[in-house]
Amino acid sequence: MELLSRPKNDRYTRPGQYNELEQRLRANPATRDIAALVCYAFDFRTRLGPFLFADMRLLTAGPRAVAAALVSSGFAKTRIVLRQWNKNFKVSEARIDGAIPQLLMVSSMQIHSASAYEMVLDAHKLGDARPLILCGGAKAIYEPWDFFGLDDKNNLSADAVCTGEEFVILELLDRIMESRAGNEHLRKTFHRLRRSGLLDDIPGLVYREGDDREPVSRLINTGVQRMVQNLDELPHPINSLGLLEPPHSRTKLTSTPVPIGKLKRFAGMISLVTTHGCKFHCPYCPIPAYNQFTFRWKSSERLRDEMALIASKTGINAFFGTDDNFFNNRETVEDIFQGLAKGKVDGKPFRDAIFFGTEATEFDVFKNQDLLPLCREGGLRAIWFGIEDMTAELVKKGQSPEKTKKLFEVLNGYGIAPMAMMMHHDGQPLTSRGNLYGLLNQVNFLRKSGSTSVQVTILTPSVGSKGYEEPYENGMVIAEADGNKIDDHHYDGNHCIATHDPHPWRKQMNMYLAYASFYNPLNFVRAIADWKHPLWDVRVVYQAYGMVGLVKSFMSGFTWLKSLWKGPVRKMQEVPRRRLEMVPPPVSPATVEGTVGLQTV
């Protein structure tokens, strides 16, 4: 189901409240002695698609934001572990300054949940010495119940799940540190407060009901989070860039993290939080509801400082804005890029010193194309467009072939790379005659129109979106193929798991053929030969990586393709149900719009 929203006058925290929490925690000397471990889960079975190299070189924003919040609040002994860098890492063997961490925070997307469960279960091997386990990220936000009862006896679980952002975590830690008796372990303080109902007024948490030594049967949901409206209040991302565990194959932590000046050896691009929110309400997207249909942003001064400082300290000058739709608001775009255009790195203006890429809709960029020269001066070098379907048969977001061709021509002229993201859906053929409905027709049109890259995913049920239940109820979603059961990692858009096609392997093969029509030796040579193009280097690099990525993706995804071809394919007949009941506290502290009652999940 789609997430609920708070009343419009109660969606934001009080201005300055986040910084007050931060200062109160930092003033407590005990925070400096508590070791904290922030882990990002990663499932290597999801390494598919033409951009599979980026997952190793792009520093994701989520775990770094949490770590920055901890360090800024006084938790100086904090380390970040990225599972894509540290595949064999074990929480049970982690030591920070010789001590077992008292706090473990695991962030996970749905597609990486298996890795998250593994770390939670491994932490339980420490017995009574184990850390307080808090889970967050997209998986926790939309399916918090899945982090409880992870073993056969329904006993081993995360201690709590955060369904919100940094403010929720700090509010919880502030309550724990305020109530901690002497050197009491954080986990013991948490469960003492939980059993007494003293955490029920912190919206954005889910935790078990009853004795934590007994099998879990029911969960408490404290309600929908309040969000920090002014994103400038959040800690500077530079605070966490010196906390990353270096890439290695060992199970333990190294004695020291990667020095910030050497980070460039392992990372090529850094994600930055720039704006949150989107005015569109696509049936397959959960993002607008998560943001409670609001739009938030950072100031131009703050973003300029983040990019300039990070680039000068790390040598990394490529940034990806984790926006839902950066061009959502014209005034915000104009203000931000007016500020970025004034930025410099080592004496060079952002236009020459910074590579900034972000996401936006074709409709909004086309409407505000007069701002593109200013955007280029501010370092904008690429825009990823969620076009989905050129003919708008799947979803209408103001896209059209005419707009696409004109806009991509303008973008190329300014040296801004248009990156198209398409969604192959049921009913769409591989090719069509006399129109652009066919998948290959659209991909070839995009290439000829000047798209630097193309991403093709298969329409997949997205938990938390308003259209999530429909594919299940219509009998589209695959339960298993050739004995291989569907798991969370299959929901990455690179696996065909929902279709009415009697031969689902064809939909899977269509995706590979679409990539092959865009990334191939002929188009690679064309890109090289067009050496006068403003984006010559970017186009050549994406063709090269795209071809290699296609080959590796086909090899990795061949097992699923074979399973779909061989069969039998069994479909689900209803939305998957969970066995845990999730209820509000006895006196719910958060009133939300819509019907609030028991959720059987």
Secondary structure, 3 states (H helix, E strand, C coil): CCCCCCCHHHCECCCCHHHHHHHHHHCCHHHHHCCEEEEECCCHHHCCCCCCCHHHHEECHHHHHHHHHHHHCCCCCEEEEECCCCCCCCHHHCCECCECCCEEEEECCHHHHHHHHHHHHHHHHHHHHCCEEEEECHHHHHCHHHHCCCCCCCCCCCCEEECCCHHHHHHHHHHHHHHCCCCCCHHHHHHHHHHCCCCCCCCCEEEECCCCCCCCCEEEECCCCCECCCHHHCCCHHHHCCCECCCCCCCCCCCCCCCHHHHHHCCCEEEECCEECCCCCCCCCCHHHHCCCCCEECCHHHHHHHHHHHHHHHCCCEEEECCCCHHHCHHHHHHHHHHHCCCEECCEEHHHHCEEEEEECHHHHHHCHHHHHHHHHCCEEEEEEEEECCCCCCCCCCCCHHHHHHHHHHHHHHCCEEEEEEEECCCCCCCCCCCCCCHHHHHHHHHHHCCCEEEEEECCCCCCCCCCHHHHHCCCEEEEECCEECCHHHHHCCCCCECCCCCCHHHHHHHHHHHHHHCCHHHHHHHHHCCCCCCHHHHHHHHHHHHHHHHHHHHHHHHHHHHHHHCCEEECCCCCCCCCEEECCCCCCCCCCCCCCCEEC
